[in-house]
Amino acid sequence: MNIKELREKQARITAQARERLDEINANTDEARAAELETAHDKAMAEFDKLDAQIKRAEKQAEMEARANEGDPRRPNGANAEQRGTDDGLKIEYREVFAKAICGPLENLSAEERAVLQKGVAEFRAQTAGTTTAGGYTVPTELMNEIDIAMKAWGPMYDEAICTVINTSSGNPMKLPTVDDTAVVAVAHTEGTALTDDGGSDVTFGQKSLDAYAFDTEFVRWSWELDTDSIFSMEALLGNLLGERLARIANSQLTVGTGSSAPNGVATASGAGVTAASATAITSDELINLVHSVDPAYRTAPKVRFMMNDTTLSAVRKLKDGQGNYLWQMGNIQGGVPASLLGYPISINQAMAGLTTGSRSVLFGDFGKYYVRKVGSTVIGVMRERFWPDMGIAGLIRFDGEITNSAAIKRITMA
């Protein structure tokens, strides 16, 4: 199914889900209402699944396009150098497999294809099910791909969401601030000297962006595993540790305490609306949250809502006073993202859900939240220290701070 078909299916699912919710009214019995809500939630889960498939398909298409461009410095096709046993270099199955999963199969030479095909399976004339009849000679078959559990880690390290500053060193960085919004000019009387008592002087402040370090601890693996595995353990573990660092960065930039740690955006946000319920929010509360932020911030390019996926699931069912859904799927064909009250939404799984006293929804100009990245994320492999085994670990340094809490407000649950 291509991307266009996936988007069309999304549109149908959304229309059907809303039809189910529209059936619920004051005359609908509880059992039927619960059944319709369950069907709606199931449809929205399918919508999210399709959305993930679309993103993967788009990323795959982009990778294939880049790969098909080729490298002019390297021969290919009929002019490619065919290396095999003739020049003393034996082609190993694990090397060919790694090359196959990293790029198009068209890049494989004829000899590499033969090695890949030979490694698919082995057949025995004797009975494989009985050990003494030949079963001892049958190798354990390992599927040549690994399933990696996935979990969204969030948007706070994304420069498209926040204002990102990259520095090479971790020296404290000061951000000057000024809030002159409460001061106005006064009427002037002809012939009267201007007041000069200091009462209207501008008051400046500053925020500090430091460099807090986080690490993954060492992960060790044996020399035998590194040699025998069909996967590159160094690359696999490096990717996993990279995601660990991404998760801690997003978590700290969301709910960090600000004490010997980044000041997370939920922690630093201003008080906007307190919900009447401890476990649910209403459409009016979302509207009040928007209007608790000054209009000057509401027109900024990075203004948006932020909440976790469970909260968004509840928000999708809310309507305004005219019966219109607050959440809009957007223009599927045009690739316009979903919106809430006309504003973009960022899903952040580090945000708290709809629980007592939690800060469940944020709204405002996230361009006023500054993320400092110190150098690059480091993934290092130690060979000598653990010889003959190996160890790998990751390090990251960053900080986050909001310049003005009025720019981003929150809903706090009762």
C-alpha positions, -999 to 999 in steps of 0.1 A, spaced: 0 0 0 16 33 -11 16 66 9 -14 80 -9 -35 49 -2 -24 50 35 -35 87 38 -68 79 21 -74 51 46 -66 75 74 -93 99 62 -119 71 60 -110 59 95 -114 94 109 -148 99 93 -161 66 106 -147 73 141 -165 106 142 -198 90 130 -196 67 160 -191 95 185 -219 115 168 -243 87 177 -237 93 214 -263 117 228 -285 121 259 -307 92 247 -279 67 242 -278 40 269 -245 35 288 -238 1 272 -242 14 237 -222 46 245 -193 25 259 -194 3 228 -192 33 205 -163 49 225 -144 16 224 -148 14 187 -137 50 184 -106 44 204 -98 13 183 -102 34 151 -79 61 164 -53 35 174 -54 23 138 -51 59 126 -19 63 147 -6 30 133 -11 42 98 6 75 106 37 56 118 36 35 86 35 67 65 64 82 83 84 49 78 75 48 41 85 84 36 118 78 54 125 47 34 118 65 1 141 92 11 169 67 20 164 48 -13 166 81 -32 199 90 -16 213 55 -21 203 55 -58 222 87 -63 254 66 -58 289 78 -51 308 90 -81 341 80 -65 331 44 -65 326 21 -95 294 3 -100 275 -19 -125 296 -35 -152 327 -14 -142 326 -25 -106 355 -45 -92 345 -80 -85 364 -92 -55 362 -128 -43 383 -158 -38 403 -150 -70 422 -122 -53 426 -139 -20 398 -121 -2 370 -144 10 336 -129 11 319 -137 44 281 -141 48 278 -117 77 296 -89 57 273 -94 28 242 -95 50 253 -62 67 258 -46 32 223 -59 21 204 -44 50 222 -11 48 215 -4 11 197 -16 -20 203 -52 -32 213 -38 -65 246 -27 -50 256 -64 -44 280 -80 -68 272 -114 -84 295 -132 -60 280 -114 -30 245 -124 -41 257 -160 -44 270 -159 -8 238 -143 4 217 -169 -13 238 -198 -1 234 -186 35 196 -187 34 192 -223 44 209 -257 46 193 -290 37 201 -325 51 194 -359 36 191 -376 70 164 -369 96 169 -335 112 144 -341 140 165 -369 156 199 -359 170 217 -392 164 202 -395 129 217 -363 118 201 -336 140 234 -328 156 246 -316 122 217 -291 117 226 -256 128 201 -235 148 185 -212 123 184 -175 134 161 -151 114 184 -126 98 168 -96 113 162 -85 149 130 -71 163 137 -39 183 111 -27 207 101 8 200 90 37 222 85 73 213 110 95 232 97 130 224 103 163 207 122 185 231 156 179 215 142 190 181 153 225 169 120 227 149 101 228 183 125 247 206 153 272 201 185 252 200 220 266 208 250 245 199 282 251 217 316 234 217 323 239 254 302 237 285 310 270 302 279 286 318 260 307 292 239 336 304 207 347 286 198 383 293 160 389 298 138 419 302 101 422 310 88 457 303 52 447 295 37 462 327 52 497 321 33 523 299 40 559 289 22 587 307 5 619 296 28 649 291 19 684 303 32 713 282 60 731 300 64 705 327 97 688 334 98 651 328 97 629 359 131 615 367 127 595 399 137 561 386 102 547 389 101 538 352 136 524 348 139 491 329 146 460 350 168 434 334 173 398 344 192 367 332 188 330 328 217 305 329 223 277 304 247 252 319 259 218 308 246 188 326 261 154 317 243 121 315 257 87 306 244 52 297 269 32 318 290 6 300 274 -23 282 298 -52 276 297 -80 251 321 -109 245 347 -114 219 329 -146 208 296 -128 204 312 -101 184 328 -126 161 299 -150 157 268 -128 155 254 -121 121 247 -86 134 273 -59 140 270 -57 178 289 -24 179 264 -7 155 233 -24 171 243 -14 207 254 21 195 219 27 181 202 15 213 224 36 235 217 66 213 180 61 219 187 59 257 204 93 255 175 107 235 150 95 261 169 111 291 174 143 271 137 146 263 126 136 299 149 162 315 139 189 291 103 182 299 101 175 336 136 184 349 136 200 383 159 229 375 180 221 405 213 206 394 194 196 363 177 213 333 146 233 340 120 212 321 94 230 301 65 216 321 83 226 354 91 261 341 58 268 324 34 295 338 2 287 356 -26 289 330 -57 269 339 -66 246 368 -89 218 356 -122 212 375 -115 174 375 -85 154 385 -88 130 356 -104 148 327 -103 181 308 -130 200 290 -131 219 257 -136 251 276 -105 245 297 -84 241 265 -99 273 251 -91 291 283 -56 278 282 -50 293 248 -63 327 259 -42 326 291 -12 331 268 -8 367 255 -17 371 218 18 383 211 30 347 217 1 330 200 12 342 165 48 329 169 60 303 144 67 277 171 34 280 190 17 247 198 0 223 222 21 196 239 7 166 257 12 128 259 -6 104 237 -31 92 263 -42 128 269 -45 134 232 -67 103 230 -91 120 254 -89 154 237 -98 139 203 -133 133 216 -140 168 228 -163 192 209 -170 229 211 -204 245 218 -214 241 182 -207 203 182 -174 207 162 -145 186 172 -116 205 186 -91 181 171 -88 182 133 -70 156 112 -56 181 88 -53 179 50 -43 143 43 -35 149 6 -16 181 13 4 166 42 -10 192 66 -6 179 102 -34 174 127 -43 205 148 -61 214 180 -81 247 179 -61 256 148 -27 250 165 -1 222 159 2 194 185 34 178 197 32 144 214 56 142 243 55 109 263 75 124 291 45 147 299 22 136 328 -12 122 321 -46 131 334 -39 124 371 -43 144 403 -22 175 404 -3 168 372 7 193 345 -10 175 317 -12 200 288 11 228 277 4 256 252 25 285 240 55 297 221 81 269 224 106 291 207 110 308 241 123 275 255 161 273 249 179 240 246 217 241 248 236 212 232 272 209 242 292 193 215 279 161 199 265 130 215 294 107 221 292 69 217 325 53 226 338 17 223 365 4 247 385 -26 234 418 -26 255 401 -20 289 378 -51 286 401 -72 263 393 -96 248 357 -85 253 344 -51 244 324 -24 261 303 6 248 289 36 265 273 69 256 276 105 269 255 136 264 257 172 278 228 197 275 206 221 294 172 238 290 156 269 303 126 291 295 132 328 291 97 339 302 71 316 318 43 338 303 52 324 269 41 288 278 12 281 301 -1 248 314 -33 230 325 -29 216 361 -53 189 371 -73 193 402 
